[in-house]
């Protein structure tokens, strides 16, 4: 369950998200989620700090970057989401790397709240006609995480309908409701509500729901020990 989702945004084109089937998702739209996640980096504030430090007016910065003063103003005020190409132009003018905009956020300790309506629901495989499970990321707003946490739903499945997967590190599963079968080293272990299991996730494993209704669990994965 070790997934990464990379999104490339433009200032004006969100149709990739608008055309996505969001019927199974909660109240927040794709663009709203991306805007909220990116706002945590304070890109606009960092841009304004660079400009003020160099004592460059918006009009002059626009001449250097080829961007309009109006667009730059909207970027600084957080009203516009910059593309990587736009940030690259600005970075070259100020002689900083792109990491300047995505580095430590004001030196704060990590504290990232994810509201229930902000999470997106994904199948285990995008192309699976009958997914083995669905999951929602519980801490997607946090950066440089030492673990990954999900809430997972397991529809009822026959043993042959689920597929094994594996990833480096360890995994913990805590069943919230229902009954989940976890296959590990060729043997299926049944976990009821309140049960938990910790295992080496580099070993191929699979999950399936065992009751007519959906089963739910919290799943936590960690990177391998060095």
N, C-alpha and C positions, 0 to 999 in steps of 0.2 A: 504494500500500500504506500509505496514511496514514490509520489508523483510530484512533478513540477509543472507549472503552467506559466508560460511566458507570453505576455501581451505586448504588442507594438501598437502604440496609439498615434493618431494624428490629431492636430488641433481641431479639425472640422469633421472628420469622418468617423462615425461610430457605427456604421451600418453592419459591420461584422458582428457586433453584439446585438444590434437591433433585430437582426435576422435569425439569431439563435433561438431555439425553442426554449422558452423560459417558463413553460406551463408548470413544470415540476419544481420551480424555484420559489423562493419567498418574495417578499415585497420589494426589495431593493433591486434596481435594474443594473445591468452590466456596467454602463458608463458611470453610474453613481458609485458603485463599488470601487471601480478603478480610480475615480477621482478622490474618493475618501482615503484609499490606501496610499496614493501618491502624495496627498496633502500632508501625510505624516513626515515626509522628508523636507518640508518647508522649502521647496525649490524656489518659489518666488522670493522669499525672504533672503535666501542665499544669493540670488541674482542681484537683488537691490543692494545688499551689503557690498558685493564686488564692485558694482557701479559707483556707489558712493565713496568707497575707499579710493577708487581711481579718479574720482571727481569728474565723471563723464556724464553729460546730459543724455537723456533718452534719445534725442534727435541725433546726437553724435554717435551713440552706440548703434543706432539704426543704420547710419552710414557705413560703419565698420562691418556690420553683420549682414547688411542687405535686408533687414527686417524693419517694418514700420515702427515708429515710436508708439503708435496706438497698440500694436501687438505686444511690444515689449512691456508696456504699462500693464496690460491685461495679464501677462505672465507674472509680473512682479506682484500683482494683487491676487493671484491665485484664481483668476477668472478663466484662464486658458491653460490647457495641459500641453506642455511642450513635447515635440517629437525629439528623438535622439539626435536627428540631424540639426535641429534648431539649437539644442544644447551644445552640440559639437562646435557650431559656429561661435557661440558665445564663449565657450571654453577656450577656444583659440585666441580670441580677442584678449581675454584676461589671463592667458597663459596658465590655466589650471586644467586638470584632468576631469573627465566626466565623473570620476569617483567623488569629486568635491561636492557634487549635488546629491549623491546617494550615500554619503558617509555618515558618521555619527550624528545623531540628531540632538544638537545642543548639549552633548555630553550627558544626556539623561540616561538613567538606568531604565532598562526595558520595562514597560508597563503598557500592554496592548489589550484593550477591551474589544471583543467581537460580540455584537448584539445578535440575538437569534434571527432577526429578519435580514441580517446582512450576509449570512452564509449562502453559498451556492451548493447545489446538490449534483454530484457527478456519479455516473456508473463506473464500475471498476475498469471497464474498457469502453472506449467511445463507440467502437464498432460491434459490441457484443449484442446480439439480438435478445438474449436473456441474461442480463448481468448477474453475476454471482452475488453482488452486493452493491449498495450505493453508499457514498460517503460525503461528509461535509467537513471541511477543515475548521478546526476549533481555534487556531492561533495564526491565521494567515496574515494578520496585521502586524505581527511581530517579526523583527529582523534578526538574523544571526541566531536562530533558535538552536538550542542543544537537544531538542526533541521535536517530534511532530505528533500532533494529537488530532483525532478524528472522532466523530460520532458516525457509526455505521449502521445501516439497515440491511437485514438479510431476509430476502423473500424465501418462501419455502422452495427448496430445490432437491431433486434426486441426486444421489451421489455422483452419477456420471455426468451431471449437468454443470458441475463446477470445475474450474481449472486451477492448478497449482501455480504459485508464483514464489519468488524469493527475493531478498534484498539484504545487504550488509547490515549488521547491527543486531539489536534485540527488539522484541515486541511484547507488549502487554495488552491483554484483552480482558475487559470487565463487562459482563453481560448485565444490561439494564432491565431488559424484559424479554420474555420468550425463551427460546432454547436454540443454541448455536452448536453445530458440529464443526470441529476443527481437525482436519487431517494433518498429521505430522508423522514423518518417518513411516508412512504406510498404514498408520492406525488412526481411526477417527475417535476423538475424545468429545464427549457431550458436556456442554456447559449450560447450566440452568441459570435463572435469574439470581444475581448475587455472586455467582462463581467468577473466578478470574484465572488467567494462565499467563505465565511469562516463559518465553522461549527464544531460542537462537533463530532469528528470521533468515539467516543465510541457508537454512534447510528448507527445501520446497514445502509449502503448506497451502491449505485451501480452507475456505469457510463455506457453510451453507445453513440456511434456516431450517429448523426441524418442526416448526408448528405451522398451522394454517395461516395464522396472522404473521405480520412482520415481526422479526426479532431485532432488537437493538442492542448495541454495545459501544463502549468507549474503547478506542484502539490507540495506543501510544507506541511510537517507534523511536528508536534512538540510533545514532550512528555507531559504527564499530569502535571499540576501544583501541587506542594507539599504543 
